[in-house]
């Protein structure tokens, strides 16, 4: 659920987790909301994902946690692979905001 352009809330079961966009070294990144194992990557590098579409699925405590963004984005580079273990806040992908000519 979007709160502002750079902040939103994610609901996992009965929990609400506040999330914000992080910029690392001037790049936009998707960061892990939890620690766990990467189950699936749902978009290829170079693909455009619409707002609120699941990009990657992590499994933690036998729960699948989907990750998405509040804006249309282009996935530039995945920094993890299926089966990798990640920590909370670890960068998962480099992204950029999708421009109107790149949108599907």
BELKAZI-V290681 format. One record per backbone hydrogen bond with DSSP energy under -1.0 kcal/mol. NH is the residue of the N-H (numbers start at 1). CO is the residue of the C=O. E is the energy in kcal/mol with one decimal. If there is no record, write none. Layout:
[[NH;CO;E] [NH;CO;E]]
This chain:
[[3;7;-2.5] [4;7;-2.1] [8;19;-2.6] [9;1;-2.8] [10;17;-2.6] [12;15;-2.5] [15;12;-2.4] [17;10;-3.1] [19;8;-3.2] [21;6;-2.7] [24;27;-2.2] [27;24;-2.0] [29;22;-1.5] [30;93;-2.2] [32;90;-2.4] [36;86;-2.0] [37;59;-2.2] [38;84;-2.9] [39;57;-2.8] [40;57;-1.3] [42;55;-2.8] [46;75;-4.4] [47;44;-2.0] [49;73;-2.8] [52;69;-3.1] [53;50;-1.8] [55;67;-3.4] [56;67;-1.0] [57;40;-2.7] [58;65;-2.2] [59;37;-2.9] [60;63;-2.8] [63;60;-1.7] [65;58;-4.0] [67;56;-2.1] [73;49;-2.5] [74;96;-3.0] [75;47;-2.3] [76;94;-2.4] [77;94;-1.5] [79;92;-3.1] [83;38;-3.0] [84;81;-2.2] [86;36;-3.2] [89;32;-2.2] [90;87;-1.9] [92;30;-3.9] [93;30;-1.3] [94;77;-2.8] [95;28;-2.5] [96;74;-1.7] [98;72;-2.1] [102;99;-1.9]]
